[in-house]
């Protein structure tokens, strides 16, 4: 039997984040906490989210366990609660029961065998920048109605996000002294699908900063902390778009 107590805000943000790439997910529980890893059907975007036991109000598991859920059903349950509420969750047989104050609701679990957990590919880049989430989202929103792709350029002096079409273009340029951190020895460029980035950044309103790592025409990795406590850690991976 698994029994959990977690803030609605933390669980809602986790569900919104995972739901940006998939509709179903497998939640893995062990003594350290909860892990969720998903990849979209086109294998363009991947998310790895870690929720340590310290992020829970209460965390009780008898043994390592996996639970597969329909994310829309989970989000519908959480709509019954306020952002400052906690939700008590208990697994009984093939159902997950949620207790939200005076209201309780159960949803049927999915078959674990039909929800796969991808492996994280070995991706590394020595070049990175740390940017405020607000600045990053502003640059993405500027490009939203311009094109379906955005080009990131990083040099030792600045970070640029540019999008262009036949009729218009947008560009965000942030000099190194306005970035939280930067490491880059030369100029690197890579193009990425904008839709995934917009959905991702909108799903993590509590994240203050994002660490972006990439190199020429190479997958992008974004490291971030999220949730009200800041204890939850995430990794977002995105395949490049060829020009």
N, C-alpha and C positions, 0 to 999 in steps of 0.2 A: 504494500500500500504506500502511495506517495501522498504526502500532505504538505502543502505550501501556503505561505502567506506573503504576499508581495503587494507593493503599491500599484494601484491601477495605472498611474502615470507611467511607471516603468514597463509594465506589461503591455500597455497600449502602444508605447513607442517601439518596443521590440516587435510587436505584431505588424505595425505600419511599415517598419523597416524591412522585414522579411517579405511582406506582401508586395514590395516594389518589384520583385523578380519572380515570385511564385505564388500559387494559391493554396498549396499544401506544403507542410513542413514536418520534419521529425525533430522532436526535442529530446536530447540525450541528457540524462541525469546521472551524476556520480557524487562522490563525497565532496568534491571541490565545488560543484555547482551545476549549472545548466549550460549546454552548448547547442547552438542551432547553426547548421551550415547548409546553404542552398545554392543552386545554380539555375538560371533561367533556361527554358526549353531550347533556346537557340545557342546556348553556351557562350553568351556574350558577357554576362555579368554574374558575379558570384559574391555572396555575403557570408561571412563567418562572424557570429555573435556569441560572446562569452558573458554569462551572468554568474559571477561568483556567489557562493552561499551567503556572503556578507551583504549582498544586495537584497536579500530576502528578510522579511520581518521574522519569518519562521521557515525552517527548511528541514523536513524529515523524509528520509528515504531509507527503506530497509536494505536495498541493494541497487546496483546499477540498473537503470531502466531506460527504455525508449518509448516515446509517446508520439504518434502521428496525428496531426490535427488539420482540419479545414480552417484556414485563417479567417475567412469571412464570417464563419460561425463564431469564432473566438472574438472577433471585433464587435459582432452584434451583441454578444454577452457583455462586453466591456462598456457598451453604450448605456447600459442600465446604471452605471456608477458615475460618481463625480470624480474629477481629477485628483482630489485630495483623499479619496477613499482607499482602503486596502481591500484586497480580494483574497478570500480563503479558498484554496483549490484542493480537492481530494479525488484520487483515482479509485474507482470501485468497479471491478470487472472490466467491461469494455466501454465505460463511460467516465467522463470527467465532470465533476460537480463543482460549481462555482457558488460561493456564498457571498453576497454583497449586501451587508446589513440585514434588512428584513426580507430580502429577495434571494432565492436560490434558483439555479438553472443548470441543467445537465446537457452535455452534448456527447454524441457517440464518437468514439475514437475511430480513426482510419486503420486499415490493415497496415502494419509496419512494413510488410514486404513490398508494398506498392510505392512507397516513398523512399527514394534513394538519397544517400548522403555522399556528396562528391568529395574527392580529395583536393586539398589545396595545392595548386601547381607551384613549382619552385621558381619564383619570380624575384629578382633582386635588381636594384639600381642604387648606385652610390649617390645619385643626384636626388635632392628632395627639397621641398619647401613646406613651411608650416604657416597656414593662412587662417584668418578668422572665418568662421562659417558664413557670417553675414556678408563679408566681402565676396567670398566665392559664389554665394547664391546670387548676388547682385549681377555679377558678370555672366552667369548662366541665364538669368532672366532677360538680360539685354539681348542675348542671342536667340531667345526662344522663338521669335517670329521672323528670324532671318534665314536660318538654315536648320537642317537636322543633324549637323555636326559642328564641332568646335575644336579649334586647334590651340593646343597649349605650347607655349615657348618659354623655356627657362634658360636664363643666362646668369652669370655671376652678379649682374646688376639689377635684374628685374624678372618678373613673371608676367606673361601676357596671355590672355585668352581671347581669341579672335574668331569670328564667324562671318561668312560672306556669301552672298548670292548675286545674281545678275543685277538686282535692283537696289540692294542695300547691304550694309555691313555693320558690325558692332565690334568694339574692342575694349577690353579692360586691361590696363597696365598698372601694376603695383611695383614700385621701386623696392629695393632690398631693405631700406630702412623702415618700410611700412609692413614688412612681413615679420612674423614672429621668429622665424629662423629660415636660413637658406644655405644649401650646400650644392655647389655646381662649379665645375672647373672649365666648362666650355658651353656652347649653345646647343640645346637639344629641343627637338620638336616632335609632336605626335598629335594625330587627329583622333577624336573620340565621338561616339554617338551621343547626342545631347539629351535625348529622351530619358535614358537611364540615369544620367547625372542629375537631371532636374527632379525626377521622382525620388532619388536617393537623398538629396540634400534637403528636400522638403519634409522627409520622414524623420529627421533627427533634429528637431528644434532646440533640444537642450544642449547640443554639442557646441562648445565655444570655439574650438579650433580643429583643423583638419590637417593631417600630414600627407601630402601628395608626393608620390615617388614614381618616376617614369624615365624613359630615355627614348631615343629616336625610334619611332614606329614600333612601340613596345607597350605591353599591357600597363595600365595605370593601377596603382594600389593607393587606397586612401585609408589611413588609420585614424580612429576616432574613439572617444569615450562618449557615452550617452546615458540617458536616464537621469532622474532627479538627483541620485546619489553620486553620479559620475564614476561609479564602480564598474559599470558595464562597458566592455570593450568590443569594438567592432573592426572588421576589415572588409573593405569593398574592393573588388577587383573588376576591371573593365577592359575588354579586348579593344585594340586600336581599330580605327577605320582606315582602310587604304584609300589614298587619294586617286 
